Amino acid sequence: MTIDHAGGPVRKRGRRARRPDPDGGPVAEFAHALLVLKEAAGDPSYDRMRTEFGAVASKSALAAAARGLQLPSWETTWEFVRPLAVTVLGREEEETRREWRARWNAARQDGDGGGTAGPEGARHGWLLVAAVVVAVAAGVVVAVNVPRARSGGEPSLPIEGDASSLVADVTYPDGSRVAVNQRFVKTWRLRNAGTVAWHGRFLQRLPPLDGLDVCHTDPRVPLPDAGPGAEVTVSVPVQARGTPGPCQVFWKMVDSGGRFYLPQSSGIYFQVDVTG
């Protein structure tokens, strides 16, 4: 979806941030490219990138990515790029991801690894076990990736081989009509489409979380455990917004500490039309 900025660029108050010099090295050049993208999308504020366009990164992390002092992690880079290039400018998501991943890798290599390693770097934190799990119900043998824990006991994320897919909207498919302030339960059916077992996971709501013109939900709901290939249902109690209009809420899979399992995924969402 392309979002029309008919009102022109968003004007900011206060002192304008210093622009990184594109000739100042690979990291500064990369940050300059991020700012050029931001301006092409109407130069929204970092708050607006988060609350309106769905960037899943803190305001400080987004701002730091564009300063050019240190290369941001790939996860932060994608949460900077995706809302602007895909949501606002309507560019194709996979093509955009490949383009900016290549830019990020080039800046990282030329800058001697100035940022945090992304999924490729995280692969070295995983051990592909030579064991297999027999999926009795399906009658197949599935190779399983087993995470290697960090020094603090938590596995590194994302996990190689981890994947999910939406099977069905069990209740309230997109475009369903509900009344103002109506309470309802949204249910999805999801499939563990990877080779990593799900345990202790949650769906976490993305901002905005509150206001008269948003639907109200718990910020996080538990996700049933699931082995590779298994399907689960997950439900979210919802109260419709207090005024007529569209309501769309995005969710992403996290661990108990709020870390994203699939940071490159756009997540899932529900969308209803609230009527008076």
C-alpha positions as CSV (number, residue, x, y, z in Angstrom):
1,M,0.0,0.0,0.0
2,T,1.2,3.5,-0.9
3,I,0.5,6.2,1.6
4,D,-0.2,9.6,0.0
5,H,1.6,12.5,1.5
6,A,-0.6,15.2,-0.2
7,G,0.3,17.7,2.5
8,G,3.9,17.6,1.6
9,P,6.9,16.9,3.8
10,V,6.5,16.8,7.6
11,R,8.1,19.9,9.1
12,K,10.1,19.4,12.3
13,R,10.6,21.9,15.0
14,G,13.9,22.6,16.6
15,R,17.4,22.3,15.4
16,R,17.9,20.2,12.2
17,A,20.2,17.2,12.6
18,R,23.6,17.4,11.1
19,R,23.8,15.4,7.9
20,P,26.5,12.8,7.5
21,D,29.1,13.5,4.8
22,P,28.7,10.8,2.1
23,D,32.4,11.2,1.4
24,G,33.2,10.5,5.0
25,G,33.6,6.8,4.7
26,P,31.3,3.8,4.2
27,V,29.3,4.2,7.4
28,A,28.7,7.9,6.8
29,E,27.7,7.1,3.2
30,F,25.3,4.5,4.3
31,A,23.7,6.9,6.9
32,H,23.4,9.5,4.2
33,A,21.5,7.0,2.0
34,L,19.1,6.4,4.8
35,L,18.4,10.1,5.2
36,V,17.9,10.4,1.4
37,L,15.3,7.6,1.6
38,K,13.6,9.3,4.6
39,E,13.3,12.6,2.7
40,A,12.0,10.8,-0.4
41,A,9.2,9.4,1.9
42,G,8.2,12.9,3.1
43,D,10.8,13.2,5.9
44,P,8.5,11.9,8.7
45,S,9.6,12.2,12.3
46,Y,11.1,9.1,14.0
47,D,8.0,9.0,16.2
48,R,5.8,8.9,13.2
49,M,7.9,6.2,11.6
50,R,7.2,4.1,14.7
51,T,3.6,4.9,15.6
52,E,2.1,5.4,12.1
53,F,4.3,3.4,9.7
54,G,5.1,0.5,12.1
55,A,8.9,0.7,12.5
56,V,9.9,-1.8,15.2
57,A,12.8,0.1,16.7
58,S,13.3,2.8,19.3
59,K,13.4,6.4,18.4
60,S,17.0,6.7,19.6
61,A,18.0,3.7,17.5
62,L,16.5,5.1,14.3
63,A,18.1,8.5,14.9
64,A,21.5,6.9,15.6
65,A,21.3,4.9,12.3
66,A,21.1,8.2,10.4
67,R,24.0,10.0,12.2
68,G,26.7,8.0,10.5
69,L,28.9,7.5,13.6
70,Q,28.4,3.7,13.8
71,L,26.8,1.3,11.4
72,P,23.4,0.1,12.7
73,S,22.6,-3.5,13.0
74,W,20.8,-5.1,10.1
75,E,17.6,-5.4,12.2
76,T,17.6,-1.6,12.9
77,T,18.4,-0.9,9.3
78,W,15.5,-2.9,8.0
79,E,13.1,-1.3,10.5
80,F,14.3,2.1,9.2
81,V,14.0,1.1,5.6
82,R,10.9,-1.0,5.5
83,P,8.3,1.6,6.8
84,L,9.7,4.2,4.4
85,A,10.4,2.2,1.2
86,V,7.7,-0.4,1.4
87,T,4.8,1.2,3.4
88,V,5.1,4.8,2.3
89,L,6.7,4.6,-1.1
90,G,5.1,1.3,-2.1
91,R,8.3,-0.5,-3.2
92,E,8.4,-4.3,-3.5
93,E,9.4,-5.7,-0.1
94,E,11.7,-8.6,-1.1
95,E,13.5,-6.5,-3.7
96,T,14.0,-3.7,-1.2
97,R,15.3,-6.1,1.4
98,R,17.9,-7.5,-1.0
99,E,19.0,-4.0,-2.2
100,W,19.5,-2.7,1.3
101,R,21.0,-5.9,2.7
102,A,23.6,-5.6,-0.1
103,R,24.3,-2.0,0.9
104,W,24.5,-2.9,4.6
105,N,26.9,-5.8,3.9
106,A,29.1,-3.5,1.7
107,A,29.3,-0.8,4.4
108,R,30.0,-3.4,7.1
109,Q,32.8,-5.0,5.1
110,D,34.4,-1.7,4.0
111,G,33.9,-0.3,7.6
112,D,35.6,-3.3,9.2
113,G,32.4,-4.6,10.8
114,G,31.3,-1.4,12.5
115,G,27.8,-2.8,13.2
116,T,26.1,-5.7,14.8
117,A,26.0,-8.8,12.8
118,G,22.7,-9.7,11.2
119,P,21.2,-13.1,10.5
120,E,24.3,-14.3,8.5
121,G,26.5,-13.4,11.4
122,A,24.1,-15.0,13.8
123,R,24.4,-18.3,12.0
124,H,27.8,-19.0,13.6
125,G,26.0,-19.0,17.0
126,W,24.0,-22.1,16.0
127,L,24.9,-25.8,15.8
128,L,23.0,-28.0,13.3
129,V,22.7,-31.2,15.3
130,A,23.1,-34.4,13.4
131,A,20.1,-35.8,15.1
132,V,16.6,-35.9,13.6
133,V,13.1,-35.8,15.0
134,V,10.6,-38.2,13.8
135,A,7.3,-36.4,13.1
136,V,5.0,-39.3,13.9
137,A,1.8,-37.7,12.8
138,A,3.2,-36.7,9.4
139,G,5.3,-39.8,9.0
140,V,8.4,-37.8,8.0
141,V,11.8,-37.2,9.3
142,V,12.7,-33.5,9.9
143,A,16.2,-32.1,10.6
144,V,16.1,-29.8,13.6
145,N,18.2,-26.8,14.4
146,V,19.1,-26.6,18.1
147,P,20.0,-23.1,19.4
148,R,23.3,-22.5,21.1
149,A,22.8,-20.3,24.2
150,R,24.6,-17.0,24.7
151,S,26.7,-16.6,27.8
152,G,23.6,-15.4,29.7
153,G,21.7,-18.6,28.9
154,E,19.5,-17.2,26.2
155,P,19.8,-18.3,22.5
156,S,20.9,-15.8,19.9
157,L,18.2,-14.5,17.6
158,P,17.2,-14.9,14.9
159,I,17.5,-18.7,14.7
160,E,18.6,-20.2,11.4
161,G,15.7,-22.3,10.0
162,D,13.0,-20.5,12.1
163,A,10.0,-19.6,10.0
164,S,6.2,-19.2,10.3
165,S,3.3,-18.9,7.9
166,L,-0.3,-17.8,8.2
167,V,-2.7,-20.6,7.4
168,A,-6.0,-18.9,7.9
169,D,-8.0,-16.1,9.5
170,V,-10.3,-18.2,11.7
171,T,-12.4,-15.3,12.8
172,Y,-13.0,-11.8,11.6
173,P,-11.2,-11.9,8.2
174,D,-9.8,-8.6,6.9
175,G,-12.6,-6.1,6.2
176,S,-15.0,-7.5,8.7
177,R,-17.4,-4.9,10.2
178,V,-17.8,-4.4,13.9
179,A,-19.6,-1.7,15.9
180,V,-17.9,1.1,17.9
181,N,-16.5,-0.3,21.2
182,Q,-17.6,-3.8,20.3
183,R,-15.7,-6.6,22.0
184,F,-14.7,-9.6,19.8
185,V,-12.0,-12.2,19.6
186,K,-9.7,-12.4,16.6
187,T,-8.2,-15.8,15.9
188,W,-5.5,-16.9,13.5
189,R,-4.2,-20.3,12.5
190,L,-0.4,-20.3,12.1
191,R,2.0,-23.0,10.9
192,N,5.6,-23.6,12.2
193,A,7.1,-23.5,8.7
194,G,10.7,-24.0,9.8
195,T,12.9,-26.6,11.5
196,V,12.9,-25.0,14.9
197,A,10.5,-26.0,17.7
198,W,8.5,-23.1,19.2
199,H,8.5,-22.9,23.0
200,G,7.7,-20.1,25.3
201,R,6.8,-17.6,22.5
202,F,4.4,-14.7,22.3
203,L,2.7,-12.4,19.8
204,Q,3.5,-8.8,20.7
205,R,1.5,-5.9,19.5
206,L,3.3,-3.1,17.6
207,P,2.6,0.6,18.2
208,P,0.3,2.6,18.4
209,L,-1.1,0.9,21.5
210,D,-3.6,3.4,22.8
211,G,-5.9,6.2,21.7
212,L,-9.5,6.9,20.7
213,D,-8.9,5.9,17.1
214,V,-7.2,2.5,17.7
215,C,-8.5,-0.9,18.7
216,H,-7.6,-2.0,22.2
217,T,-5.9,-5.3,23.0
218,D,-3.5,-6.8,25.5
219,P,0.1,-5.8,24.5
220,R,1.1,-9.5,24.3
221,V,-0.6,-12.9,24.0
222,P,1.0,-16.4,24.5
223,L,1.6,-18.6,21.4
224,P,1.1,-22.3,21.9
225,D,4.2,-24.5,21.6
226,A,4.6,-26.2,18.2
227,G,7.0,-28.5,16.6
228,P,8.2,-28.1,12.9
229,G,5.2,-28.5,10.6
230,A,2.6,-28.2,13.3
231,E,-0.3,-25.8,13.2
232,V,-1.6,-23.8,16.2
233,T,-4.4,-21.3,16.8
234,V,-3.9,-18.1,18.7
235,S,-6.6,-15.6,19.8
236,V,-6.6,-12.0,20.8
237,P,-9.5,-10.4,22.7
238,V,-10.2,-7.0,21.1
239,Q,-12.3,-3.9,21.9
240,A,-13.1,-1.9,18.8
241,R,-12.1,1.8,18.6
242,G,-14.3,4.4,20.0
243,T,-15.0,6.2,16.7
244,P,-16.0,4.9,13.3
245,G,-13.2,4.1,10.9
246,P,-10.6,1.4,9.9
247,C,-8.6,-0.4,12.6
248,Q,-5.5,-2.4,11.7
249,V,-3.2,-3.9,14.4
250,F,0.2,-5.6,13.7
251,W,1.8,-8.3,15.7
252,K,5.3,-10.0,15.8
253,M,6.6,-13.1,17.5
254,V,8.8,-12.4,20.5
255,D,10.4,-14.3,23.4
256,S,9.6,-13.6,27.1
257,G,12.1,-10.7,27.0
258,G,10.5,-9.0,24.0
259,R,13.2,-10.0,21.5
260,F,12.0,-10.6,18.0
261,Y,12.3,-14.2,16.6
262,L,11.8,-13.2,13.0
263,P,13.0,-9.5,12.8
264,Q,12.9,-9.5,9.0
265,S,9.2,-10.6,8.9
266,S,6.4,-8.1,8.6
267,G,4.5,-10.1,11.1
268,I,0.7,-10.7,11.1
269,Y,-2.2,-8.3,11.5
270,F,-6.0,-8.0,11.7
271,Q,-8.0,-5.3,9.9
272,V,-11.6,-4.5,10.7
273,D,-14.0,-1.6,9.7
274,V,-15.6,0.0,12.7
275,T,-19.0,1.4,12.1
276,G,-21.1,3.8,14.1
